[in-house]
Each structure stands twice: as C-alpha cells, then as structure tokens.
C-alpha cells in the first residue's frame, strides 16, 4: 500500500493519518550509510606528499584518509591541502603527509548505522566533499576509529536517486 491506509483483523482498513510528506521522510530516514558507503581510499601517515598526490589522481578522488601505524584514522588530506603543499618550494618526496593533514579531533565522521540524510547534513553543514565511515574501537582507554568506508556527495546522490525511483505516492 502507499502508506495512507492500514489494515487490522476484525477492524478492516483505516486511515493512518500520515500525509505524503511524512511518508517520504520515513523512506529517506530508512536509507543508512552502510548500504551506500564506498571503499575508503587510504594512505599511511608516513607516506610522502608526492605519493598522496599520485594516489589522489590514480584513484580519482578528492580526499584521502590517513591511517596511523595501528591502522586507525589519524587524519584527512584534501585536494586543497595537497595543492597548498605543492605550491611551496619544498621537496614533496621528502615531506610526510602527516605535516599537511587535518588531524583527528577536527575530522567529521559518520557511523555505518547513521542515516544517509544525517551524512548529507554533515557534508553540507561543514562544507566538505566526503566523510569517513568509521567504527569506534577502545584501545588503552582511548577511543580510536577504524575506517570502514567513505560517503561522498556522489554516494548521497545515488541514494536519493534510488529513493526517487522507489517512491510511488
């Protein structure tokens, strides 16, 4: 059914009281990140800026996620960060990516069970192109994050296009 009517035994059909906007909102909130996330593009903290630039172009992405020695999220490197480093007069093969990355406390993340709408709101509110999808782990009393995927503007668009093809109100 379209969601306007419901049925119960011995009662029959009755009006649910929901309008089309409420039904669409429910469908949007049912879309979750883990169903739409893409594989993360990662580099190690010790990698050079030159390697990061090569990875960025080879993978055709706008953001790289940087992992520490234990495999947890340490930072994020964007196209803008790499461009800023390339404009300097330093040797990019000798400069580690850890110098130019945005470090962990300042990184906006999402969890696999977050709604796609919440992820889209974070992308818009913080004016970023992608979010790391992380799973928190506790190590030595501190919370670290394991990167399990990424959500981009393209990922969000794919989810809403699928939603538009599904809804028949």
Secondary structure, 3 states (H helix, E strand, C coil): CCCCEEEECCCEEEECCCCHHHHHHHHHHHCEHHHCCECCCEEECCCEHHHHHHHHHHHCCCEEEEECCCCCEEEEEEHHHHHHHHHCCCCCCCCEHHHCCEEHHHCCEEECCCEHHHHHHHHHHCCCCEEEEEEEEEECCEEEEEEEEEEEHHHHHHHHHHHHHHCCC
